[in-house]
Amino acid sequence: MKTNYSSLALMSALLFSASAHATNVSVVGLFSGKAIVTINGGAQKLLKVGEKTPEGVKLLSADSNRAVLEIDG
């Protein structure tokens, strides 16, 4: 069996570079079932539970005390 190491190295580099980009999320407002967030310093966005942004941030749950987010998941 012949292994193509150059393809493996390229795939590893692409996976590493994709995961190396951090997503910076700040929660600026909390409500029952909703949260206002800023992503990577951009404009504020109102997310409802279950909603996912183009940046890969999904609101799993929210109440007036906390929000649970899935980031790049």
BELBEL-V215436 format. One record per residue. SS is DSSP state (hx for helix, st for strand, lp for the rest). Layout:
ss=SS
ss=SS
This chain:
ss=lp
ss=lp
ss=lp
ss=lp
ss=hx
ss=hx
ss=hx
ss=hx
ss=hx
ss=hx
ss=hx
ss=hx
ss=hx
ss=hx
ss=hx
ss=hx
ss=hx
ss=hx
ss=hx
ss=hx
ss=lp
ss=lp
ss=lp
ss=lp
ss=st
ss=st
ss=st
ss=st
ss=st
ss=st
ss=st
ss=lp
ss=lp
ss=st
ss=st
ss=st
ss=st
ss=st
ss=st
ss=lp
ss=lp
ss=lp
ss=lp
ss=st
ss=st
ss=st
ss=st
ss=st
ss=lp
ss=lp
ss=lp
ss=st
ss=lp
ss=lp
ss=lp
ss=lp
ss=st
ss=st
ss=st
ss=st
ss=st
ss=st
ss=lp
ss=lp
ss=lp
ss=lp
ss=st
ss=st
ss=st
ss=st
ss=st
ss=lp
ss=lp
